[in-house]
Amino acid sequence: MLNDLGAYFTPILYAIEERELILDMFEAVTGSRMMCNYMRFGGVARDLPEGMLEQIRKIAFDRLPAKIDELDLYLTNNEIIARGPKASVC
């Protein structure tokens, strides 16, 4: 519905930035951005790179919750959605 109203594209652009951060973490850990194969029989493919666990915690617990709230504001306070349909005068 939001796409049809023209209110959907801007929040998606902001969400793509967060997606790229997550894919960067996948790439640092597994060596691949999209087709991650980290789990193996008997354990994992390799240890986490130095400092990666702290970076993951920072993004997961600090950045992403704030960004989700920000995206929620972009959608719920959007002028197109907040006004609602105009009543027709008959």
C-alpha distances in whole Angstrom, upper triangle without the diagonal:
4,5,5,6,9,9,8,12,14,14,14,17,19,18,20,23,23,23,25,28,27,28,31,32,32,34,37,37,37,37,34,31,29,31,33,36,37,38,42,44,46,44,42,42,44,44,41,42,44,42,39,38,38,36,33,34,33,30,29,30,30,28,25,25,25,22,20,20,20,17,16,17,15,12,13,16,13,15,11,10,14,15,13,13,17,19,21,24,26
4,5,5,6,5,5,9,11,11,11,14,15,15,17,20,20,20,23,25,25,26,29,30,30,32,35,35,35,36,33,29,28,30,32,35,36,38,41,44,46,43,41,41,42,42,40,40,42,39,36,36,36,33,31,32,31,28,27,28,28,25,22,22,22,19,17,18,17,13,13,14,12,9,11,13,10,12,9,8,12,13,12,13,16,19,21,25,27
4,5,5,6,5,7,10,11,10,13,15,15,16,19,20,20,22,25,25,25,28,30,29,31,34,35,34,34,31,28,26,29,31,34,36,37,40,43,45,43,40,41,42,42,39,40,41,39,36,36,36,33,32,33,32,28,28,29,29,26,23,24,24,20,19,20,19,15,15,17,14,11,14,16,13,14,11,11,15,16,15,16,19,22,23,27,29
4,5,8,8,10,13,14,14,16,19,19,20,23,24,23,26,28,28,29,32,33,33,34,37,38,38,38,35,31,29,32,34,37,39,41,44,46,49,46,44,44,45,46,43,43,45,43,40,40,40,37,35,36,35,32,31,33,33,30,27,27,27,24,22,23,22,18,18,19,16,14,16,17,14,14,11,12,15,16,14,14,17,19,20,24,26
4,6,8,10,12,13,14,16,18,19,20,23,24,24,26,29,29,30,32,34,34,36,38,39,39,39,36,33,31,34,36,39,41,42,46,48,50,48,45,46,47,47,44,44,46,43,40,40,40,37,35,36,35,32,31,33,32,29,26,26,26,23,21,22,20,17,17,17,14,12,13,14,11,11,7,9,12,12,11,11,14,17,18,22,24
4,6,7,9,11,12,13,15,16,18,20,22,22,24,26,27,28,30,32,32,33,36,37,37,37,34,30,29,32,34,38,39,41,44,47,49,47,44,44,45,45,42,42,43,41,38,39,38,35,34,35,33,30,30,31,30,27,25,25,24,21,20,21,19,16,16,16,13,11,14,14,10,11,8,10,13,14,13,14,16,20,21,25,27
4,6,7,8,10,12,13,14,16,18,19,20,22,24,25,26,28,30,30,32,34,35,36,36,33,29,28,31,33,36,37,39,43,46,47,45,42,42,43,43,39,40,41,38,36,36,35,32,31,32,30,27,27,28,27,24,22,22,21,18,17,17,15,12,12,12,9,7,10,11,7,9,7,8,11,12,12,14,17,20,22,25,28
4,6,6,7,9,11,11,13,15,16,17,19,21,21,22,25,26,27,28,31,32,32,32,29,26,24,28,29,33,34,36,39,42,44,41,38,39,39,39,36,36,38,36,33,33,33,30,28,29,28,24,24,26,25,22,19,20,19,16,15,16,14,11,12,12,9,8,11,12,10,12,10,10,14,16,15,17,20,23,25,29,31
4,6,5,6,9,10,11,13,15,15,17,19,20,21,23,25,25,26,29,30,31,30,27,24,23,26,28,31,33,35,38,41,43,40,38,37,38,38,35,35,36,34,31,32,32,28,27,28,27,23,24,26,25,21,19,20,19,16,16,17,15,11,13,14,11,10,14,15,12,14,13,14,17,18,18,20,23,26,28,31,34
4,5,5,7,9,10,12,14,15,16,18,19,20,22,24,25,26,28,30,31,30,28,24,24,27,28,32,33,35,39,42,44,41,38,38,38,37,34,34,35,33,30,31,30,27,26,27,25,22,22,24,22,19,17,18,17,14,14,15,12,9,12,12,8,9,13,13,10,13,13,14,16,18,19,21,23,27,29,32,35
4,5,5,6,9,10,11,12,15,16,17,19,20,22,23,25,26,28,29,29,26,22,22,26,26,30,31,33,36,39,41,38,35,35,35,35,32,32,33,30,28,28,27,24,23,24,22,19,19,20,19,16,14,15,14,10,10,11,9,6,9,9,6,7,11,12,10,13,13,13,15,18,19,21,24,27,30,33,36
4,5,5,6,9,10,10,12,14,15,16,18,20,21,22,24,26,26,26,23,19,19,22,23,27,28,30,34,37,38,36,33,33,33,33,30,30,32,29,26,27,27,23,22,23,22,18,19,21,20,17,14,16,16,12,11,14,12,9,11,13,10,10,14,15,13,17,16,16,18,21,21,23,26,29,32,35,38
4,5,5,7,9,10,11,13,15,15,17,19,20,21,23,25,26,25,23,19,19,23,24,27,28,31,34,38,39,36,33,33,33,33,29,29,30,28,26,27,26,23,22,23,22,18,19,21,20,16,15,17,16,12,13,15,13,10,13,14,11,13,16,17,15,18,18,18,20,23,23,25,28,32,34,37,40
4,5,5,7,9,10,12,13,15,16,18,19,21,22,24,25,25,23,19,20,23,24,27,28,30,34,37,38,35,32,32,32,31,28,27,28,26,23,24,23,20,19,20,18,15,16,18,16,13,12,14,12,9,10,12,9,8,11,12,10,12,15,15,14,18,18,18,20,23,24,26,29,32,35,38,41
4,5,5,6,9,10,11,12,14,16,17,18,20,22,22,23,20,17,17,20,21,24,25,27,31,34,35,32,29,29,29,29,26,26,27,25,22,22,22,19,17,19,17,14,14,16,15,12,10,12,12,8,9,11,10,8,11,13,11,12,15,17,16,19,19,19,21,24,24,27,30,33,36,39,42
4,5,5,6,9,10,10,12,14,15,16,18,20,20,20,18,14,14,18,19,22,23,26,29,33,34,31,28,28,28,28,24,24,26,24,21,22,22,19,17,19,18,14,16,18,17,14,12,15,15,11,12,15,14,11,15,16,14,15,19,20,19,22,22,22,24,27,27,29,32,36,38,41,44
4,5,5,7,9,10,11,13,15,15,17,19,20,20,18,14,15,19,19,23,23,26,30,33,34,31,28,27,27,26,23,22,24,21,19,20,20,16,15,17,16,12,14,17,15,12,11,14,13,10,12,15,13,12,15,17,15,17,20,21,20,23,24,24,25,28,29,31,34,38,40,43,46
4,5,5,6,9,10,11,13,14,16,17,18,19,17,14,15,18,18,21,21,24,27,31,32,28,25,25,25,24,21,20,22,19,17,17,17,14,12,14,13,9,10,13,12,9,7,11,11,8,10,13,12,11,14,16,15,17,19,21,20,24,24,24,25,29,29,32,35,38,41,44,47
4,5,5,6,9,10,11,12,14,16,16,17,14,11,11,15,15,18,19,21,25,28,29,26,23,23,23,23,20,20,22,20,17,18,18,15,13,15,15,11,12,15,15,12,10,13,14,11,12,15,15,13,16,18,17,18,21,23,22,26,26,25,27,30,30,33,36,39,41,45,47
4,5,5,6,9,10,10,12,14,15,15,13,9,11,14,14,18,18,22,25,28,30,26,23,22,22,22,19,18,20,19,16,17,18,14,13,16,15,12,13,17,16,13,12,16,16,13,15,18,17,16,19,21,20,21,24,25,24,28,28,28,30,33,33,35,38,42,44,47,50
4,5,5,6,9,10,11,13,14,14,13,10,13,16,15,18,18,21,24,28,28,25,22,21,21,20,16,16,17,15,12,14,14,10,10,13,11,8,11,14,13,10,10,14,14,12,14,17,16,16,19,21,20,22,25,26,25,29,29,29,30,34,34,37,40,43,46,49,52
4,5,5,6,9,10,11,12,13,12,9,10,13,12,15,15,17,21,24,25,22,19,19,18,18,15,15,17,15,12,13,14,10,9,12,12,8,9,13,14,11,10,14,15,13,14,18,18,17,19,22,21,22,25,26,26,30,30,29,31,34,35,37,40,43,46,49,52
4,5,5,6,9,10,10,10,8,5,7,10,10,13,14,17,20,23,25,22,18,17,17,18,15,15,17,17,13,15,16,13,11,15,15,12,13,17,17,15,14,17,19,16,17,21,20,19,22,24,23,24,27,29,28,32,32,31,33,36,36,39,42,45,47,51,53
4,5,5,6,9,10,10,9,7,10,13,11,15,14,18,21,24,25,22,18,17,17,16,13,13,15,14,11,13,14,11,10,14,14,11,13,17,17,15,14,18,19,17,19,22,21,21,24,26,25,26,29,30,30,33,34,33,35,38,39,41,44,47,50,53,56
4,5,5,6,8,9,10,8,11,13,11,13,12,15,18,22,23,19,16,15,14,13,10,10,12,11,8,10,11,8,7,11,12,10,11,15,15,14,14,17,19,17,19,22,22,21,24,26,26,27,30,31,31,35,35,34,36,39,40,42,45,49,51,55,57
4,6,5,6,7,7,6,8,9,7,10,9,12,16,19,20,17,13,13,13,13,10,11,14,14,10,12,14,12,10,14,15,13,13,17,18,17,16,19,21,19,20,24,24,23,25,28,27,28,31,33,33,36,36,35,37,40,40,43,46,49,51,55,58
4,5,5,5,5,5,8,9,8,10,10,14,17,20,21,18,15,13,13,13,11,11,14,14,11,14,16,13,12,16,17,15,16,20,21,19,18,22,23,22,23,26,26,25,28,30,29,30,33,35,34,38,38,37,39,42,42,45,48,51,53,57,59
4,6,6,8,8,12,13,11,12,11,15,17,21,21,18,14,12,11,11,8,7,10,11,8,11,13,11,11,15,15,14,16,19,20,18,19,22,23,22,24,27,27,26,29,31,31,32,35,36,36,39,40,39,41,44,44,47,50,53,56,59,62
4,6,8,9,12,12,9,10,8,11,14,17,17,14,10,9,8,8,6,7,10,11,8,10,13,12,11,14,16,15,15,19,20,19,19,22,24,23,24,27,28,27,30,32,32,33,35,37,37,41,41,40,42,45,45,48,51,54,57,60,63
4,5,8,10,9,6,6,6,9,11,15,16,13,10,8,8,10,9,10,13,15,12,13,17,15,14,17,19,18,18,21,23,22,21,24,26,25,26,29,30,29,31,34,33,34,37,38,38,42,42,41,43,46,46,48,51,54,57,60,63
4,7,10,9,8,9,9,13,14,18,19,17,13,10,10,12,11,11,15,16,13,16,18,16,16,19,21,19,20,24,25,23,23,26,28,26,27,31,30,29,32,35,34,35,38,39,39,42,42,41,43,47,46,49,52,55,57,61,63
4,6,6,6,8,9,13,15,19,21,18,14,12,13,15,14,14,17,18,15,17,20,18,16,20,21,19,20,23,25,23,22,25,27,25,25,29,29,27,30,33,32,32,35,37,36,40,39,39,41,44,44,46,49,52,54,58,60
4,6,7,10,11,15,17,21,23,20,17,15,16,17,15,15,19,19,15,17,19,17,15,19,20,17,18,21,22,20,19,22,24,21,22,26,25,24,27,29,28,28,32,33,33,36,35,35,37,40,40,42,45,48,50,54,56
4,6,9,12,15,17,21,23,20,17,16,18,19,18,18,22,22,18,20,22,19,17,21,22,19,19,23,24,22,20,23,25,22,22,26,26,24,26,29,28,28,31,33,32,35,34,34,36,39,39,41,44,47,49,53,55
4,6,10,12,14,17,20,18,15,14,16,18,17,19,22,23,19,20,23,21,19,22,24,21,21,25,26,24,22,25,28,25,25,29,29,27,29,32,31,31,34,36,35,39,38,37,39,42,42,43,47,50,52,55,57
4,6,9,11,15,17,15,12,11,12,14,14,15,19,20,16,17,20,18,16,19,21,19,19,22,24,23,21,24,26,24,24,28,29,27,29,32,31,31,34,36,36,39,39,38,40,43,43,45,48,51,53,57,59
4,6,8,11,14,12,9,8,11,13,13,16,19,20,17,18,21,20,18,21,23,21,21,24,26,25,24,27,29,28,27,31,32,30,32,35,35,35,37,40,39,43,42,41,43,47,46,48,51,54,56,60,62
4,6,10,12,9,6,5,8,10,10,13,16,18,14,15,19,18,16,18,21,20,19,22,25,24,23,26,28,27,27,31,31,30,32,35,35,35,38,40,40,44,43,42,44,47,47,49,52,55,58,61,63
4,7,8,6,4,6,9,11,12,15,19,20,17,17,20,20,18,20,23,22,20,23,26,26,25,27,30,29,28,32,33,32,34,37,37,37,39,42,42,45,45,43,45,49,48,50,54,56,59,62,64
4,6,5,5,6,9,12,14,17,21,22,20,19,23,23,21,23,26,25,24,27,30,30,28,31,34,33,32,36,37,36,37,41,41,40,43,45,45,49,48,47,49,52,51,53,57,60,62,66,68
4,6,8,9,12,15,17,20,23,25,23,22,26,26,24,26,29,28,27,30,33,33,31,33,36,36,35,38,40,39,40,43,43,43,45,48,48,52,51,49,51,55,54,56,60,62,64,68,70
4,7,9,12,13,16,19,22,24,22,21,25,26,24,25,29,28,27,29,32,33,31,33,37,36,36,39,41,40,41,44,45,44,46,49,49,53,53,51,53,56,55,58,61,64,66,70,72
4,7,9,10,13,16,19,20,18,17,21,22,20,21,25,25,23,26,29,29,28,30,33,33,32,36,37,37,38,41,41,41,43,46,46,50,50,48,50,53,53,55,59,61,64,67,70
4,6,7,10,13,16,18,15,15,19,19,17,19,22,22,21,24,26,27,26,28,31,30,30,34,35,34,36,39,39,39,41,44,44,48,47,46,48,51,51,53,57,59,62,66,68
4,7,9,12,15,17,15,16,20,20,18,21,23,23,22,25,28,27,27,29,32,31,31,35,36,35,37,40,39,40,42,44,45,48,48,47,49,52,52,54,57,60,63,66,69
4,7,9,12,14,13,14,17,17,16,19,22,21,21,24,26,26,26,29,31,30,31,34,35,35,37,39,39,40,42,44,45,48,48,47,49,52,52,55,58,61,64,67,70
4,6,9,11,10,11,14,15,14,16,19,19,19,22,24,24,24,27,29,29,30,33,34,34,36,38,38,39,41,43,44,48,48,47,48,52,52,54,58,61,63,67,69
4,6,8,6,7,11,11,11,13,15,16,16,19,20,21,21,24,26,25,26,29,30,30,32,35,35,36,38,40,41,44,45,43,45,48,49,51,55,58,60,64,66
4,6,5,8,10,10,11,14,15,16,17,19,20,20,21,24,26,25,27,30,30,30,33,35,35,37,39,40,41,44,45,44,45,49,49,52,55,58,61,64,67
4,6,8,9,10,12,13,15,16,17,19,20,20,22,24,26,26,28,30,30,31,34,35,36,37,40,41,41,45,46,45,46,49,50,53,56,59,62,65,68
4,6,6,6,9,10,11,13,14,16,16,17,19,21,22,23,25,27,27,28,31,32,33,35,36,37,38,42,43,42,43,46,47,50,53,56,59,62,65
4,5,5,6,9,10,11,12,14,15,15,16,19,20,20,22,25,25,26,28,30,30,32,34,35,36,40,41,39,41,44,45,48,51,54,57,60,63
4,5,5,6,9,10,10,12,14,15,15,18,19,20,21,24,25,25,27,29,30,32,33,35,36,40,40,39,40,44,44,47,50,53,56,59,62
4,5,5,6,9,10,10,11,13,14,16,18,19,20,22,23,24,26,28,29,31,32,33,35,38,39,38,39,42,43,46,49,52,55,59,62
4,5,5,6,9,10,10,10,12,15,16,16,18,20,21,22,24,26,26,28,30,31,32,36,37,36,36,40,41,44,47,50,53,56,59
4,5,5,6,8,10,10,11,13,15,15,16,19,20,20,22,25,25,27,28,30,31,34,35,34,35,39,39,42,45,48,51,54,57
4,5,5,6,8,9,10,12,14,15,16,18,19,20,22,24,25,27,28,29,31,34,35,34,34,38,39,42,45,48,51,54,57
4,6,6,5,7,9,11,11,13,15,16,17,19,21,22,23,25,26,27,29,32,34,32,33,36,37,41,44,47,50,53,56
4,6,6,5,6,9,10,10,12,14,15,16,18,20,20,22,24,25,26,30,31,30,30,34,35,38,41,44,47,50,53
4,6,6,6,7,10,10,11,14,15,16,17,19,21,22,23,25,26,30,31,29,30,33,34,37,40,43,46,49,52
4,6,7,7,9,11,11,13,15,16,17,19,21,22,23,24,26,30,31,29,30,33,34,37,40,43,46,49,52
4,6,6,7,9,11,12,13,15,16,17,19,21,22,23,25,28,30,28,28,32,33,36,39,42,45,48,51
4,6,5,6,9,10,11,12,14,16,17,19,20,21,22,26,27,26,26,30,31,34,37,40,43,46,49
4,5,5,6,9,10,10,12,14,15,16,18,19,21,24,25,24,25,28,29,32,35,38,41,44,47
4,5,5,6,9,10,11,13,14,16,16,18,20,23,25,23,23,27,27,31,34,37,40,43,46
4,5,5,6,9,10,11,13,15,15,16,18,21,23,22,22,25,26,30,33,36,39,42,45
4,5,5,6,8,10,10,12,14,15,16,20,21,20,20,24,25,28,31,34,37,40,43
4,5,5,6,9,10,11,12,14,15,19,20,18,19,22,23,26,29,32,35,38,41
4,5,5,6,9,10,10,12,14,17,19,17,17,20,22,25,28,31,34,37,40
4,5,5,6,9,10,10,12,15,17,16,16,19,21,24,27,30,33,36,39
4,5,5,6,9,10,10,14,15,14,15,18,19,22,25,28,31,34,37
4,5,5,6,8,10,13,14,12,13,16,17,20,23,26,29,32,35
4,5,5,5,8,11,13,11,11,14,16,19,22,25,28,31,34
4,6,6,6,9,11,10,11,14,15,18,21,24,27,30,33
4,6,5,9,9,7,9,12,13,16,19,22,25,28,31
4,6,9,9,7,7,10,11,15,17,20,24,27,30
4,6,8,7,6,9,11,15,17,20,23,26,29
4,5,5,6,8,10,13,15,19,22,25,28
4,6,5,6,9,11,13,16,19,21,25
4,6,6,7,9,11,14,17,20,23
4,6,5,8,11,14,17,21,23
4,6,9,11,14,17,20,23
4,7,8,11,14,17,20
4,6,9,12,15,18
4,6,9,12,15
4,6,9,12
4,6,9
4,6
4
